[in-house]
Amino acid sequence: MVTIMVCIKRRFEDQPSCAGRGSEALACRLEAEIASQALPLKVQRFPCLGLCEIGPNIKVVGGDLYHRVDEAALPAILSEALGTR
């Protein structure tokens, strides 16, 4: 089963963070899509992927690391995780 890691790091207000830019909502959206389609994928909410300045960041384990992710990017991330892109 392929894992999609979503950075959920929340920093102080004056510092950029993935959670501050909506990564937790993106994780929820991915989880909902995976569940609704019964996809063989899982989401891991990860404490930090180390690049909050260009977040939200999402990593397909064994694949690409995506930066500045928004909802429009989620279909491409799911496609990569499923090996269909």
PDB file with one MODEL, atoms N, CA, C and O in Angstrom:
MODEL        1
ATOM      1  N   MET A   1       0.849  -1.180   0.000  1.00  0.00           N
ATOM      2  CA  MET A   1       0.000   0.000   0.000  1.00  0.00           C
ATOM      3  C   MET A   1       0.895   1.244   0.000  1.00  0.00           C
ATOM      4  O   MET A   1       1.827   1.350   0.797  1.00  0.00           O
ATOM      5  N   VAL A   2       0.606   2.160  -0.884  1.00  0.00           N
ATOM      6  CA  VAL A   2       1.393   3.386  -0.996  1.00  0.00           C
ATOM      7  C   VAL A   2       0.911   4.398   0.045  1.00  0.00           C
ATOM      8  O   VAL A   2      -0.286   4.539   0.297  1.00  0.00           O
ATOM      9  N   THR A   3       1.867   5.087   0.633  1.00  0.00           N
ATOM     10  CA  THR A   3       1.573   6.105   1.634  1.00  0.00           C
ATOM     11  C   THR A   3       1.792   7.494   1.060  1.00  0.00           C
ATOM     12  O   THR A   3       2.764   7.739   0.345  1.00  0.00           O
ATOM     13  N   ILE A   4       0.885   8.392   1.380  1.00  0.00           N
ATOM     14  CA  ILE A   4       1.011   9.796   1.037  1.00  0.00           C
ATOM     15  C   ILE A   4       1.238  10.543   2.346  1.00  0.00           C
ATOM     16  O   ILE A   4       0.380  10.547   3.228  1.00  0.00           O
ATOM     17  N   MET A   5       2.399  11.174   2.459  1.00  0.00           N
ATOM     18  CA  MET A   5       2.744  11.908   3.675  1.00  0.00           C
ATOM     19  C   MET A   5       2.367  13.377   3.509  1.00  0.00           C
ATOM     20  O   MET A   5       2.721  14.014   2.516  1.00  0.00           O
ATOM     21  N   VAL A   6       1.649  13.901   4.489  1.00  0.00           N
ATOM     22  CA  VAL A   6       1.235  15.298   4.479  1.00  0.00           C
ATOM     23  C   VAL A   6       1.864  15.987   5.682  1.00  0.00           C
ATOM     24  O   VAL A   6       1.634  15.590   6.824  1.00  0.00           O
ATOM     25  N   CYS A   7       2.663  17.025   5.420  1.00  0.00           N
ATOM     26  CA  CYS A   7       3.275  17.789   6.504  1.00  0.00           C
ATOM     27  C   CYS A   7       2.186  18.559   7.241  1.00  0.00           C
ATOM     28  O   CYS A   7       1.399  19.274   6.621  1.00  0.00           O
ATOM     29  N   ILE A   8       2.140  18.413   8.561  1.00  0.00           N
ATOM     30  CA  ILE A   8       1.149  19.137   9.359  1.00  0.00           C
ATOM     31  C   ILE A   8       1.818  20.030  10.406  1.00  0.00           C
ATOM     32  O   ILE A   8       1.214  20.359  11.427  1.00  0.00           O
ATOM     33  N   LYS A   9       3.052  20.413  10.148  1.00  0.00           N
ATOM     34  CA  LYS A   9       3.793  21.273  11.072  1.00  0.00           C
ATOM     35  C   LYS A   9       3.103  22.623  11.207  1.00  0.00           C
ATOM     36  O   LYS A   9       2.791  23.285  10.217  1.00  0.00           O
ATOM     37  N   ARG A  10       2.870  23.018  12.462  1.00  0.00           N
ATOM     38  CA  ARG A  10       2.309  24.347  12.749  1.00  0.00           C
ATOM     39  C   ARG A  10       3.350  25.104  13.563  1.00  0.00           C
ATOM     40  O   ARG A  10       3.757  24.667  14.640  1.00  0.00           O
ATOM     41  N   ARG A  11       3.767  26.233  13.038  1.00  0.00           N
ATOM     42  CA  ARG A  11       4.759  27.066  13.710  1.00  0.00           C
ATOM     43  C   ARG A  11       4.094  28.310  14.274  1.00  0.00           C
ATOM     44  O   ARG A  11       2.892  28.518  14.108  1.00  0.00           O
ATOM     45  N   PHE A  12       4.878  29.119  14.933  1.00  0.00           N
ATOM     46  CA  PHE A  12       4.362  30.368  15.470  1.00  0.00           C
ATOM     47  C   PHE A  12       3.816  31.238  14.344  1.00  0.00           C
ATOM     48  O   PHE A  12       4.195  31.073  13.184  1.00  0.00           O
ATOM     49  N   GLU A  13       2.939  32.149  14.685  1.00  0.00           N
ATOM     50  CA  GLU A  13       2.237  32.966  13.693  1.00  0.00           C
ATOM     51  C   GLU A  13       3.152  33.680  12.705  1.00  0.00           C
ATOM     52  O   GLU A  13       2.788  33.833  11.539  1.00  0.00           O
ATOM     53  N   ASP A  14       4.317  34.115  13.139  1.00  0.00           N
ATOM     54  CA  ASP A  14       5.185  34.893  12.256  1.00  0.00           C
ATOM     55  C   ASP A  14       6.108  34.033  11.403  1.00  0.00           C
ATOM     56  O   ASP A  14       6.943  34.564  10.671  1.00  0.00           O
ATOM     57  N   GLN A  15       5.970  32.718  11.485  1.00  0.00           N
ATOM     58  CA  GLN A  15       6.802  31.806  10.698  1.00  0.00           C
ATOM     59  C   GLN A  15       5.920  30.978   9.767  1.00  0.00           C
ATOM     60  O   GLN A  15       4.828  30.560  10.152  1.00  0.00           O
ATOM     61  N   PRO A  16       6.396  30.739   8.534  1.00  0.00           N
ATOM     62  CA  PRO A  16       5.588  29.935   7.600  1.00  0.00           C
ATOM     63  C   PRO A  16       5.469  28.497   8.084  1.00  0.00           C
ATOM     64  O   PRO A  16       6.401  27.945   8.669  1.00  0.00           O
ATOM     65  N   SER A  17       4.323  27.909   7.835  1.00  0.00           N
ATOM     66  CA  SER A  17       4.138  26.500   8.171  1.00  0.00           C
ATOM     67  C   SER A  17       3.125  25.870   7.241  1.00  0.00           C
ATOM     68  O   SER A  17       2.254  26.543   6.690  1.00  0.00           O
ATOM     69  N   CYS A  18       3.256  24.570   7.077  1.00  0.00           N
ATOM     70  CA  CYS A  18       2.325  23.847   6.212  1.00  0.00           C
ATOM     71  C   CYS A  18       0.905  23.877   6.781  1.00  0.00           C
ATOM     72  O   CYS A  18      -0.057  24.109   6.049  1.00  0.00           O
ATOM     73  N   ALA A  19       0.781  23.642   8.089  1.00  0.00           N
ATOM     74  CA  ALA A  19      -0.552  23.665   8.695  1.00  0.00           C
ATOM     75  C   ALA A  19      -1.169  25.050   8.600  1.00  0.00           C
ATOM     76  O   ALA A  19      -2.372  25.183   8.374  1.00  0.00           O
ATOM     77  N   GLY A  20      -0.356  26.074   8.771  1.00  0.00           N
ATOM     78  CA  GLY A  20      -0.844  27.438   8.656  1.00  0.00           C
ATOM     79  C   GLY A  20      -1.333  27.773   7.261  1.00  0.00           C
ATOM     80  O   GLY A  20      -2.085  28.729   7.070  1.00  0.00           O
ATOM     81  N   ARG A  21      -0.907  26.987   6.291  1.00  0.00           N
ATOM     82  CA  ARG A  21      -1.328  27.197   4.897  1.00  0.00           C
ATOM     83  C   ARG A  21      -2.366  26.170   4.439  1.00  0.00           C
ATOM     84  O   ARG A  21      -2.656  26.078   3.246  1.00  0.00           O
ATOM     85  N   GLY A  22      -2.919  25.409   5.360  1.00  0.00           N
ATOM     86  CA  GLY A  22      -4.046  24.546   5.011  1.00  0.00           C
ATOM     87  C   GLY A  22      -3.757  23.074   4.808  1.00  0.00           C
ATOM     88  O   GLY A  22      -4.584  22.367   4.231  1.00  0.00           O
ATOM     89  N   SER A  23      -2.604  22.584   5.265  1.00  0.00           N
ATOM     90  CA  SER A  23      -2.272  21.182   5.005  1.00  0.00           C
ATOM     91  C   SER A  23      -3.193  20.198   5.723  1.00  0.00           C
ATOM     92  O   SER A  23      -3.432  19.098   5.224  1.00  0.00           O
ATOM     93  N   GLU A  24      -3.710  20.583   6.885  1.00  0.00           N
ATOM     94  CA  GLU A  24      -4.597  19.658   7.592  1.00  0.00           C
ATOM     95  C   GLU A  24      -5.896  19.439   6.810  1.00  0.00           C
ATOM     96  O   GLU A  24      -6.418  18.325   6.772  1.00  0.00           O
ATOM     97  N   ALA A  25      -6.408  20.483   6.200  1.00  0.00           N
ATOM     98  CA  ALA A  25      -7.606  20.346   5.355  1.00  0.00           C
ATOM     99  C   ALA A  25      -7.299  19.502   4.118  1.00  0.00           C
ATOM    100  O   ALA A  25      -8.141  18.724   3.670  1.00  0.00           O
ATOM    101  N   LEU A  26      -6.092  19.655   3.567  1.00  0.00           N
ATOM    102  CA  LEU A  26      -5.695  18.828   2.419  1.00  0.00           C
ATOM    103  C   LEU A  26      -5.614  17.356   2.818  1.00  0.00           C
ATOM    104  O   LEU A  26      -6.030  16.485   2.054  1.00  0.00           O
ATOM    105  N   ALA A  27      -5.084  17.074   4.001  1.00  0.00           N
ATOM    106  CA  ALA A  27      -5.014  15.691   4.485  1.00  0.00           C
ATOM    107  C   ALA A  27      -6.417  15.108   4.630  1.00  0.00           C
ATOM    108  O   ALA A  27      -6.663  13.965   4.243  1.00  0.00           O
ATOM    109  N   CYS A  28      -7.327  15.889   5.183  1.00  0.00           N
ATOM    110  CA  CYS A  28      -8.719  15.430   5.317  1.00  0.00           C
ATOM    111  C   CYS A  28      -9.341  15.153   3.955  1.00  0.00           C
ATOM    112  O   CYS A  28     -10.053  14.163   3.782  1.00  0.00           O
ATOM    113  N   ARG A  29      -9.076  16.013   3.005  1.00  0.00           N
ATOM    114  CA  ARG A  29      -9.620  15.831   1.650  1.00  0.00           C
ATOM    115  C   ARG A  29      -9.070  14.564   1.006  1.00  0.00           C
ATOM    116  O   ARG A  29      -9.818  13.796   0.400  1.00  0.00           O
ATOM    117  N   LEU A  30      -7.759  14.345   1.138  1.00  0.00           N
ATOM    118  CA  LEU A  30      -7.163  13.112   0.606  1.00  0.00           C
ATOM    119  C   LEU A  30      -7.776  11.883   1.265  1.00  0.00           C
ATOM    120  O   LEU A  30      -8.124  10.920   0.583  1.00  0.00           O
ATOM    121  N   GLU A  31      -7.909  11.913   2.582  1.00  0.00           N
ATOM    122  CA  GLU A  31      -8.497  10.778   3.304  1.00  0.00           C
ATOM    123  C   GLU A  31      -9.924  10.508   2.840  1.00  0.00           C
ATOM    124  O   GLU A  31     -10.319   9.353   2.683  1.00  0.00           O
ATOM    125  N   ALA A  32     -10.690  11.556   2.623  1.00  0.00           N
ATOM    126  CA  ALA A  32     -12.071  11.395   2.160  1.00  0.00           C
ATOM    127  C   ALA A  32     -12.120  10.785   0.758  1.00  0.00           C
ATOM    128  O   ALA A  32     -12.932   9.899   0.496  1.00  0.00           O
ATOM    129  N   GLU A  33     -11.264  11.252  -0.133  1.00  0.00           N
ATOM    130  CA  GLU A  33     -11.214  10.698  -1.497  1.00  0.00           C
ATOM    131  C   GLU A  33     -10.803   9.228  -1.479  1.00  0.00           C
ATOM    132  O   GLU A  33     -11.396   8.400  -2.171  1.00  0.00           O
ATOM    133  N   ILE A  34      -9.799   8.918  -0.693  1.00  0.00           N
ATOM    134  CA  ILE A  34      -9.324   7.534  -0.592  1.00  0.00           C
ATOM    135  C   ILE A  34     -10.435   6.629  -0.070  1.00  0.00           C
ATOM    136  O   ILE A  34     -10.656   5.540  -0.601  1.00  0.00           O
ATOM    137  N   ALA A  35     -11.130   7.077   0.964  1.00  0.00           N
ATOM    138  CA  ALA A  35     -12.220   6.281   1.544  1.00  0.00           C
ATOM    139  C   ALA A  35     -13.394   6.142   0.581  1.00  0.00           C
ATOM    140  O   ALA A  35     -13.947   5.053   0.430  1.00  0.00           O
ATOM    141  N   SER A  36     -13.777   7.241  -0.073  1.00  0.00           N
ATOM    142  CA  SER A  36     -14.961   7.191  -0.936  1.00  0.00           C
ATOM    143  C   SER A  36     -14.749   6.309  -2.163  1.00  0.00           C
ATOM    144  O   SER A  36     -15.703   5.737  -2.691  1.00  0.00           O
ATOM    145  N   GLN A  37     -13.502   6.198  -2.615  1.00  0.00           N
ATOM    146  CA  GLN A  37     -13.202   5.377  -3.783  1.00  0.00           C
ATOM    147  C   GLN A  37     -12.574   4.036  -3.411  1.00  0.00           C
ATOM    148  O   GLN A  37     -12.224   3.252  -4.294  1.00  0.00           O
ATOM    149  N   ALA A  38     -12.428   3.767  -2.118  1.00  0.00           N
ATOM    150  CA  ALA A  38     -11.803   2.538  -1.625  1.00  0.00           C
ATOM    151  C   ALA A  38     -10.445   2.303  -2.292  1.00  0.00           C
ATOM    152  O   ALA A  38     -10.146   1.202  -2.755  1.00  0.00           O
ATOM    153  N   LEU A  39      -9.638   3.353  -2.330  1.00  0.00           N
ATOM    154  CA  LEU A  39      -8.318   3.265  -2.968  1.00  0.00           C
ATOM    155  C   LEU A  39      -7.316   2.590  -2.038  1.00  0.00           C
ATOM    156  O   LEU A  39      -7.405   2.748  -0.820  1.00  0.00           O
ATOM    157  N   PRO A  40      -6.367   1.841  -2.589  1.00  0.00           N
ATOM    158  CA  PRO A  40      -5.366   1.154  -1.773  1.00  0.00           C
ATOM    159  C   PRO A  40      -4.217   2.101  -1.387  1.00  0.00           C
ATOM    160  O   PRO A  40      -3.052   1.843  -1.687  1.00  0.00           O
ATOM    161  N   LEU A  41      -4.576   3.190  -0.724  1.00  0.00           N
ATOM    162  CA  LEU A  41      -3.612   4.210  -0.322  1.00  0.00           C
ATOM    163  C   LEU A  41      -3.874   4.569   1.129  1.00  0.00           C
ATOM    164  O   LEU A  41      -4.955   4.316   1.661  1.00  0.00           O
ATOM    165  N   LYS A  42      -2.868   5.163   1.764  1.00  0.00           N
ATOM    166  CA  LYS A  42      -3.104   5.692   3.101  1.00  0.00           C
ATOM    167  C   LYS A  42      -2.403   7.036   3.235  1.00  0.00           C
ATOM    168  O   LYS A  42      -1.399   7.308   2.577  1.00  0.00           O
ATOM    169  N   VAL A  43      -2.960   7.862   4.099  1.00  0.00           N
ATOM    170  CA  VAL A  43      -2.404   9.177   4.386  1.00  0.00           C
ATOM    171  C   VAL A  43      -1.735   9.119   5.749  1.00  0.00           C
ATOM    172  O   VAL A  43      -2.310   8.629   6.722  1.00  0.00           O
ATOM    173  N   GLN A  44      -0.520   9.622   5.802  1.00  0.00           N
ATOM    174  CA  GLN A  44       0.186   9.746   7.076  1.00  0.00           C
ATOM    175  C   GLN A  44       0.409  11.232   7.324  1.00  0.00           C
ATOM    176  O   GLN A  44       1.058  11.917   6.532  1.00  0.00           O
ATOM    177  N   ARG A  45      -0.129  11.712   8.415  1.00  0.00           N
ATOM    178  CA  ARG A  45       0.102  13.105   8.812  1.00  0.00           C
ATOM    179  C   ARG A  45       1.469  13.145   9.482  1.00  0.00           C
ATOM    180  O   ARG A  45       1.676  12.565  10.548  1.00  0.00           O
ATOM    181  N   PHE A  46       2.385  13.834   8.840  1.00  0.00           N
ATOM    182  CA  PHE A  46       3.794  13.804   9.238  1.00  0.00           C
ATOM    183  C   PHE A  46       4.158  15.111   9.936  1.00  0.00           C
ATOM    184  O   PHE A  46       3.704  16.175   9.515  1.00  0.00           O
ATOM    185  N   PRO A  47       4.969  15.054  10.997  1.00  0.00           N
ATOM    186  CA  PRO A  47       5.262  16.264  11.765  1.00  0.00           C
ATOM    187  C   PRO A  47       5.994  17.351  10.987  1.00  0.00           C
ATOM    188  O   PRO A  47       5.762  18.533  11.242  1.00  0.00           O
ATOM    189  N   CYS A  48       6.861  17.000  10.056  1.00  0.00           N
ATOM    190  CA  CYS A  48       7.557  18.020   9.278  1.00  0.00           C
ATOM    191  C   CYS A  48       8.329  17.363   8.136  1.00  0.00           C
ATOM    192  O   CYS A  48       9.010  16.355   8.324  1.00  0.00           O
ATOM    193  N   LEU A  49       8.207  17.952   6.956  1.00  0.00           N
ATOM    194  CA  LEU A  49       8.990  17.504   5.807  1.00  0.00           C
ATOM    195  C   LEU A  49      10.152  18.452   5.528  1.00  0.00           C
ATOM    196  O   LEU A  49      10.885  18.277   4.554  1.00  0.00           O
ATOM    197  N   GLY A  50      10.316  19.457   6.389  1.00  0.00           N
ATOM    198  CA  GLY A  50      11.490  20.305   6.346  1.00  0.00           C
ATOM    199  C   GLY A  50      11.469  21.480   5.383  1.00  0.00           C
ATOM    200  O   GLY A  50      12.487  22.155   5.227  1.00  0.00           O
ATOM    201  N   LEU A  51      10.358  21.742   4.740  1.00  0.00           N
ATOM    202  CA  LEU A  51      10.317  22.809   3.733  1.00  0.00           C
ATOM    203  C   LEU A  51       9.079  23.693   3.893  1.00  0.00           C
ATOM    204  O   LEU A  51       8.412  24.022   2.912  1.00  0.00           O
ATOM    205  N   CYS A  52       8.782  24.070   5.121  1.00  0.00           N
ATOM    206  CA  CYS A  52       7.559  24.827   5.378  1.00  0.00           C
ATOM    207  C   CYS A  52       7.504  26.154   4.631  1.00  0.00           C
ATOM    208  O   CYS A  52       6.418  26.679   4.386  1.00  0.00           O
ATOM    209  N   GLU A  53       8.659  26.702   4.267  1.00  0.00           N
ATOM    210  CA  GLU A  53       8.675  27.971   3.544  1.00  0.00           C
ATOM    211  C   GLU A  53       7.971  27.871   2.190  1.00  0.00           C
ATOM    212  O   GLU A  53       7.486  28.870   1.660  1.00  0.00           O
ATOM    213  N   ILE A  54       7.919  26.657   1.634  1.00  0.00           N
ATOM    214  CA  ILE A  54       7.284  26.469   0.324  1.00  0.00           C
ATOM    215  C   ILE A  54       6.128  25.467   0.413  1.00  0.00           C
ATOM    216  O   ILE A  54       5.812  24.779  -0.558  1.00  0.00           O
ATOM    217  N   GLY A  55       5.514  25.398   1.579  1.00  0.00           N
ATOM    218  CA  GLY A  55       4.419  24.470   1.811  1.00  0.00           C
ATOM    219  C   GLY A  55       3.079  25.057   1.420  1.00  0.00           C
ATOM    220  O   GLY A  55       2.982  26.210   1.000  1.00  0.00           O
ATOM    221  N   PRO A  56       2.060  24.252   1.565  1.00  0.00           N
ATOM    222  CA  PRO A  56       2.012  22.910   2.110  1.00  0.00           C
ATOM    223  C   PRO A  56       2.772  21.910   1.234  1.00  0.00           C
ATOM    224  O   PRO A  56       2.790  22.004   0.007  1.00  0.00           O
ATOM    225  N   ASN A  57       3.392  20.956   1.917  1.00  0.00           N
ATOM    226  CA  ASN A  57       4.188  19.933   1.253  1.00  0.00           C
ATOM    227  C   ASN A  57       3.545  18.567   1.438  1.00  0.00           C
ATOM    228  O   ASN A  57       3.098  18.210   2.528  1.00  0.00           O
ATOM    229  N   ILE A  58       3.509  17.813   0.344  1.00  0.00           N
ATOM    230  CA  ILE A  58       2.973  16.450   0.363  1.00  0.00           C
ATOM    231  C   ILE A  58       3.957  15.566  -0.391  1.00  0.00           C
ATOM    232  O   ILE A  58       4.430  15.925  -1.469  1.00  0.00           O
ATOM    233  N   LYS A  59       4.259  14.409   0.186  1.00  0.00           N
ATOM    234  CA  LYS A  59       5.216  13.467  -0.397  1.00  0.00           C
ATOM    235  C   LYS A  59       4.531  12.136  -0.656  1.00  0.00           C
ATOM    236  O   LYS A  59       3.916  11.559   0.240  1.00  0.00           O
ATOM    237  N   VAL A  60       4.639  11.654  -1.887  1.00  0.00           N
ATOM    238  CA  VAL A  60       4.226  10.285  -2.193  1.00  0.00           C
ATOM    239  C   VAL A  60       5.447   9.426  -1.895  1.00  0.00           C
ATOM    240  O   VAL A  60       6.482   9.570  -2.546  1.00  0.00           O
ATOM    241  N   VAL A  61       5.333   8.537  -0.917  1.00  0.00           N
ATOM    242  CA  VAL A  61       6.482   7.723  -0.522  1.00  0.00           C
ATOM    243  C   VAL A  61       6.931   6.895  -1.723  1.00  0.00           C
ATOM    244  O   VAL A  61       6.145   6.162  -2.322  1.00  0.00           O
ATOM    245  N   GLY A  62       8.212   7.029  -2.059  1.00  0.00           N
ATOM    246  CA  GLY A  62       8.756   6.374  -3.239  1.00  0.00           C
ATOM    247  C   GLY A  62       8.584   7.189  -4.502  1.00  0.00           C
ATOM    248  O   GLY A  62       8.917   6.731  -5.596  1.00  0.00           O
ATOM    249  N   GLY A  63       8.061   8.401  -4.353  1.00  0.00           N
ATOM    250  CA  GLY A  63       7.793   9.248  -5.515  1.00  0.00           C
ATOM    251  C   GLY A  63       8.123  10.695  -5.246  1.00  0.00           C
ATOM    252  O   GLY A  63       9.075  11.016  -4.534  1.00  0.00           O
ATOM    253  N   ASP A  64       7.316  11.566  -5.830  1.00  0.00           N
ATOM    254  CA  ASP A  64       7.586  13.005  -5.810  1.00  0.00           C
ATOM    255  C   ASP A  64       7.225  13.665  -4.487  1.00  0.00           C
ATOM    256  O   ASP A  64       6.399  13.178  -3.715  1.00  0.00           O
ATOM    257  N   LEU A  65       7.889  14.804  -4.262  1.00  0.00           N
ATOM    258  CA  LEU A  65       7.579  15.706  -3.161  1.00  0.00           C
ATOM    259  C   LEU A  65       6.964  16.950  -3.783  1.00  0.00           C
ATOM    260  O   LEU A  65       7.595  17.618  -4.602  1.00  0.00           O
ATOM    261  N   TYR A  66       5.742  17.260  -3.398  1.00  0.00           N
ATOM    262  CA  TYR A  66       4.998  18.389  -3.961  1.00  0.00           C
ATOM    263  C   TYR A  66       5.050  19.570  -2.999  1.00  0.00           C
ATOM    264  O   TYR A  66       4.954  19.396  -1.784  1.00  0.00           O
ATOM    265  N   HIS A  67       5.204  20.772  -3.551  1.00  0.00           N
ATOM    266  CA  HIS A  67       5.261  22.004  -2.775  1.00  0.00           C
ATOM    267  C   HIS A  67       4.104  22.914  -3.176  1.00  0.00           C
ATOM    268  O   HIS A  67       3.561  22.819  -4.277  1.00  0.00           O
ATOM    269  N   ARG A  68       3.747  23.795  -2.252  1.00  0.00           N
ATOM    270  CA  ARG A  68       2.664  24.769  -2.480  1.00  0.00           C
ATOM    271  C   ARG A  68       1.389  24.077  -2.970  1.00  0.00           C
ATOM    272  O   ARG A  68       0.717  24.546  -3.890  1.00  0.00           O
ATOM    273  N   VAL A  69       1.084  22.970  -2.340  1.00  0.00           N
ATOM    274  CA  VAL A  69      -0.063  22.154  -2.752  1.00  0.00           C
ATOM    275  C   VAL A  69      -1.368  22.862  -2.404  1.00  0.00           C
ATOM    276  O   VAL A  69      -1.518  23.438  -1.326  1.00  0.00           O
ATOM    277  N   ASP A  70      -2.301  22.804  -3.341  1.00  0.00           N
ATOM    278  CA  ASP A  70      -3.664  23.242  -3.092  1.00  0.00           C
ATOM    279  C   ASP A  70      -4.598  22.112  -3.540  1.00  0.00           C
ATOM    280  O   ASP A  70      -4.137  21.083  -4.034  1.00  0.00           O
ATOM    281  N   GLU A  71      -5.889  22.303  -3.370  1.00  0.00           N
ATOM    282  CA  GLU A  71      -6.836  21.226  -3.721  1.00  0.00           C
ATOM    283  C   GLU A  71      -6.748  20.816  -5.179  1.00  0.00           C
ATOM    284  O   GLU A  71      -6.975  19.651  -5.506  1.00  0.00           O
ATOM    285  N   ALA A  72      -6.425  21.745  -6.054  1.00  0.00           N
ATOM    286  CA  ALA A  72      -6.334  21.437  -7.484  1.00  0.00           C
ATOM    287  C   ALA A  72      -5.239  20.429  -7.790  1.00  0.00           C
ATOM    288  O   ALA A  72      -5.303  19.746  -8.812  1.00  0.00           O
ATOM    289  N   ALA A  73      -4.232  20.322  -6.924  1.00  0.00           N
ATOM    290  CA  ALA A  73      -3.122  19.390  -7.143  1.00  0.00           C
ATOM    291  C   ALA A  73      -3.425  17.975  -6.645  1.00  0.00           C
ATOM    292  O   ALA A  73      -2.702  17.038  -6.986  1.00  0.00           O
ATOM    293  N   LEU A  74      -4.459  17.809  -5.860  1.00  0.00           N
ATOM    294  CA  LEU A  74      -4.723  16.496  -5.254  1.00  0.00           C
ATOM    295  C   LEU A  74      -4.989  15.387  -6.270  1.00  0.00           C
ATOM    296  O   LEU A  74      -4.497  14.279  -6.060  1.00  0.00           O
ATOM    297  N   PRO A  75      -5.733  15.607  -7.357  1.00  0.00           N
ATOM    298  CA  PRO A  75      -5.916  14.525  -8.333  1.00  0.00           C
ATOM    299  C   PRO A  75      -4.590  14.011  -8.911  1.00  0.00           C
ATOM    300  O   PRO A  75      -4.429  12.806  -9.100  1.00  0.00           O
ATOM    301  N   ALA A  76      -3.653  14.902  -9.188  1.00  0.00           N
ATOM    302  CA  ALA A  76      -2.350  14.480  -9.719  1.00  0.00           C
ATOM    303  C   ALA A  76      -1.573  13.683  -8.677  1.00  0.00           C
ATOM    304  O   ALA A  76      -0.891  12.714  -9.012  1.00  0.00           O
ATOM    305  N   ILE A  77      -1.674  14.085  -7.430  1.00  0.00           N
ATOM    306  CA  ILE A  77      -0.988  13.357  -6.358  1.00  0.00           C
ATOM    307  C   ILE A  77      -1.586  11.957  -6.212  1.00  0.00           C
ATOM    308  O   ILE A  77      -0.854  10.976  -6.088  1.00  0.00           O
ATOM    309  N   LEU A  78      -2.907  11.870  -6.227  1.00  0.00           N
ATOM    310  CA  LEU A  78      -3.555  10.560  -6.162  1.00  0.00           C
ATOM    311  C   LEU A  78      -3.188   9.695  -7.357  1.00  0.00           C
ATOM    312  O   LEU A  78      -2.953   8.497  -7.202  1.00  0.00           O
ATOM    313  N   SER A  79      -3.136  10.283  -8.543  1.00  0.00           N
ATOM    314  CA  SER A  79      -2.757   9.528  -9.746  1.00  0.00           C
ATOM    315  C   SER A  79      -1.345   8.976  -9.624  1.00  0.00           C
ATOM    316  O   SER A  79      -1.095   7.818  -9.957  1.00  0.00           O
ATOM    317  N   GLU A  80      -0.420   9.807  -9.144  1.00  0.00           N
ATOM    318  CA  GLU A  80       0.944   9.316  -8.968  1.00  0.00           C
ATOM    319  C   GLU A  80       0.986   8.170  -7.964  1.00  0.00           C
ATOM    320  O   GLU A  80       1.628   7.148  -8.204  1.00  0.00           O
ATOM    321  N   ALA A  81       0.301   8.346  -6.840  1.00  0.00           N
ATOM    322  CA  ALA A  81       0.303   7.314  -5.807  1.00  0.00           C
ATOM    323  C   ALA A  81      -0.277   5.991  -6.317  1.00  0.00           C
ATOM    324  O   ALA A  81       0.137   4.913  -5.891  1.00  0.00           O
ATOM    325  N   LEU A  82      -1.227   6.094  -7.221  1.00  0.00           N
ATOM    326  CA  LEU A  82      -1.850   4.892  -7.804  1.00  0.00           C
ATOM    327  C   LEU A  82      -1.062   4.349  -8.993  1.00  0.00           C
ATOM    328  O   LEU A  82      -1.362   3.271  -9.507  1.00  0.00           O
ATOM    329  N   GLY A  83      -0.046   5.108  -9.428  1.00  0.00           N
ATOM    330  CA  GLY A  83       0.752   4.677 -10.573  1.00  0.00           C
ATOM    331  C   GLY A  83       0.050   4.852 -11.894  1.00  0.00           C
ATOM    332  O   GLY A  83       0.338   4.136 -12.853  1.00  0.00           O
ATOM    333  N   THR A  84      -0.892   5.818 -11.959  1.00  0.00           N
ATOM    334  CA  THR A  84      -1.659   6.002 -13.191  1.00  0.00           C
ATOM    335  C   THR A  84      -1.365   7.309 -13.893  1.00  0.00           C
ATOM    336  O   THR A  84      -2.098   7.685 -14.809  1.00  0.00           O
ATOM    337  N   ARG A  85      -0.328   8.009 -13.502  1.00  0.00           N
ATOM    338  CA  ARG A  85      -0.055   9.276 -14.204  1.00  0.00           C
ATOM    339  C   ARG A  85       0.919   9.089 -15.304  1.00  0.00           C
ATOM    340  O   ARG A  85       1.261  10.049 -15.996  1.00  0.00           O
TER     341      ARG A  85
ENDMDL
END
